[in-house]
Amino acid sequence: MTDAGPIDVLRELRDRYGRDVPFDVLLGRRADQEIGGVVVHVAGLEDIIAAKKFAGRDKDHDALRELRNTS
């Protein structure tokens, strides 16, 4: 948790089939966000959606509805 809200730091991300997505691929599809004057690399929306589909937890299913509305 940060003063600006929650943050997830991941060391790996899986696609919807459970395969590891190489870091250089994720980096090429990232979305850069400026937060408090610092540029932060954020996983692309489609990568986040795919990872949540694979995880399949209740909280991921809930988040998917909201994420799909932002794309």
C-alpha positions in Angstrom: 0.0 0.0 0.0 1.2 3.5 -0.8 0.0 7.0 0.0 -1.4 7.0 -3.6 -3.2 3.6 -3.2 -2.4 -0.1 -3.7 0.4 -1.3 -6.0 1.3 -4.8 -7.2 4.9 -5.5 -8.0 5.2 -8.7 -10.1 8.2 -10.7 -11.1 6.3 -12.6 -13.7 3.1 -12.5 -15.6 1.3 -15.3 -17.3 -1.0 -15.3 -20.4 -4.5 -16.7 -20.4 -3.1 -20.2 -21.0 -0.7 -20.0 -18.1 2.5 -19.5 -20.1 5.1 -17.1 -18.8 5.3 -13.9 -20.9 8.9 -12.8 -21.3 9.9 -9.5 -19.7 11.1 -8.0 -22.9 7.7 -8.7 -24.5 5.8 -7.2 -21.6 8.2 -4.2 -21.7 7.3 -3.6 -25.4 3.6 -3.6 -24.6 3.8 -1.5 -21.4 1.9 1.6 -20.6 4.0 4.4 -19.0 2.3 6.4 -16.3 3.7 9.5 -14.6 3.0 9.3 -10.8 4.3 12.0 -8.6 6.8 13.1 -11.2 8.2 9.6 -11.7 7.5 7.6 -14.8 6.4 4.1 -13.9 6.2 1.2 -16.4 2.8 -0.5 -16.1 1.8 -3.8 -17.7 -0.5 -3.3 -20.7 -4.2 -3.7 -20.2 -4.5 -6.8 -22.4 -1.6 -8.5 -20.5 -3.3 -7.7 -17.2 -6.7 -9.1 -18.5 -5.0 -12.3 -19.8 -3.2 -12.8 -16.4 -6.5 -12.4 -14.5 -8.3 -14.8 -16.8 -5.6 -17.4 -16.1 -5.6 -16.8 -12.3 -9.3 -17.3 -12.2 -9.8 -16.2 -8.6 -13.1 -14.6 -7.5 -11.4 -11.2 -7.1 -9.9 -11.6 -10.6 -13.4 -12.3 -12.1 -14.7 -9.2 -10.4 -11.8 -7.1 -11.7 -12.3 -8.4 -15.3 -15.7 -6.8 -15.6 -14.2 -3.4 -14.7 -11.0 -3.9 -16.8 -13.0 -4.8 -19.9 -15.0 -1.6 -19.6 -11.8 0.4 -19.8 -10.5 -1.1 -23.0 
